[in-house]
Amino acid sequence: MAKTAFIGLGVMGYPMAGHLKTGGHEVTVYNRTTAKAERWAAEHGGSYAPTPREAAQGAEFVFVCVGNDDDLRAVVLGDDGAFAGMSTGAVLVDHTTASAEVARELAEVGGQCGVEVIDAPVSGGQAGAENGALTVMCGGEAATFDKAAPVIDCFAKACILMGPAGAGQLTKMVNQICIAGLLQGLSEGMNFGQKAGLDMEKVIEVISKGAAQSWQMDNRASTMCAGKFDFGFAVDWMRKDLGIALAEAKGNGARLPVTALVDQFYAQVQARGGQRWDTSSLIQLLAED
Ligand SMILES: NC(=O)c1ccc[n+]([C@@H]2O[C@H](COP(=O)([O-])OP(=O)(O)OC[C@H]3O[C@@H](n4cnc5c(N)ncnc54)[C@H](OP(=O)(O)O)[C@@H]3O)[C@@H](O)[C@H]2O)c1
């Protein structure tokens, strides 16, 4: 059993840290808003620390799950950051969805202080985090991955090393690019069916058995038709992720015409007050036109 720290107890991090504890590991948490760290420690019986540095002291594995590149730098680098508390040979596993650039930067700075780093963004959403069934896409050294994977398994149903530092984040970009176009197609299909006067529950029942089936169809088509979006993966997060993918594509020359368009549709959803709505809310733009 390992001595671990978990930094960032948001929608994802809170239950992920809980799975580490129920998996038998020692867990010290840090959260910027201390009340959440206190609540977590009371619920799970672990301890909490006032800074990322103090949480990371003596830990073999330090997990991070914060918002974006800047948040990640804020909790890892600097005098009170995780690196300042970590010992030589300790491993930082970052579950934030961030750029490949910041993943490489942390791997390099970590290397200078003797700390190993894995970028490990996740897919599976809040339900995946709560059920311990996330998909984890990793970038880093094979020997580091081999050490970290059995601990990550506490909250993962799949955990795969994709390549060197940044490869996990690049894989997550592929994931988000695939979802963006798919959700727009699903929105158009559902909206078309409603306008055609079809019984949408029956439509979903039959087409989800065929080639149109997807996770989004299985989990979101009915709620899209019912206009329910107050759950799931927020539009604000999706815009962050698509921004990261579009910036990466500028560098590698990949064309992302549909992704760029869907990103603009999400900007419209935000303008309508849907910042925290689920990403399936794209259908709203069609329904109201
Ligand atoms: N939600 C999902 O379904 C989902 C799915 C896959 C991937 N992700 C990714 O996972 C990451 C976390 O998502 P989430 O839904 O858990 O977000 P969240 O609920 O908003 O939580 C964000 C966490 O990061 C902390 N944080 C943010 N900025 C910080 C800073 N500058 N310094 C210190 N702490 C900071 C927050 O602390 P406070 O409590 O003090 O605000 C909070 O603990 C994001 O990169 C997201 O894109 C999310």
The ligand as an ORCA input file, in Angstrom:
! r2SCAN-3c Opt
* xyz 0 1
  N     -16.263     16.920    -14.707
  C     -16.075     16.016    -15.650
  O     -17.029     15.323    -16.081
  C     -14.693     15.790    -16.230
  C     -14.489     14.676    -17.055
  C     -13.208     14.445    -17.568
  C     -12.190     15.346    -17.300
  N     -12.423     16.444    -16.520
  C     -11.308     17.368    -16.260
  O     -10.866     17.167    -14.919
  C     -10.399     18.412    -14.385
  C     -11.180     18.745    -13.099
  O     -12.573     18.799    -13.426
  P     -13.693     18.919    -12.269
  O     -14.989     18.711    -12.948
  O     -13.321     18.092    -11.096
  O     -13.531     20.477    -11.888
  P     -14.090     21.272    -10.613
  O     -15.221     20.529     -9.967
  O     -14.309     22.673    -11.052
  O     -12.851     21.203     -9.595
  C     -11.655     21.867     -9.865
  C     -10.722     21.631     -8.699
  O      -9.488     22.321     -8.951
  C      -9.226     23.233     -7.888
  N      -8.541     24.408     -8.450
  C      -8.870     25.076     -9.583
  N      -8.008     26.086     -9.800
  C      -7.119     26.054     -8.783
  C      -5.998     26.839     -8.462
  N      -5.603     27.862     -9.242
  N      -5.310     26.536     -7.339
  C      -5.697     25.507     -6.554
  N      -6.760     24.714     -6.814
  C      -7.465     24.992     -7.922
  C     -10.576     23.557     -7.300
  O     -10.448     24.043     -5.982
  P     -11.684     24.812     -5.261
  O     -12.539     23.720     -4.670
  O     -11.057     25.663     -4.254
  O     -12.403     25.598     -6.329
  C     -11.240     22.175     -7.372
  O     -10.779     21.338     -6.333
  C     -10.570     19.465    -15.491
  O      -9.371     19.617    -16.192
  C     -11.652     18.843    -16.380
  O     -11.567     19.294    -17.727
  C     -13.650     16.681    -15.970
*
